[in-house]
């Protein structure tokens, strides 16, 4: 069936999720302190933090940037966003 992946999995909607393989979105979630991640994601997140201890702060800054950008251009008088 298209869109499905094999391996041990948890169910997420109708898609099967391979919990043994790290996923960039779940690693990001782990770095931000979220709960939607698995051991493989946590292992990679810890490896990243061993190299770059500021990774969680960098992730938060990345998450906060769009809001700052919208406030900045809005204050400059731009009201149309695409």
Order of alpha helices (4+ residues) and beta strands (2+ residues): beta-beta-alpha-alpha-alpha
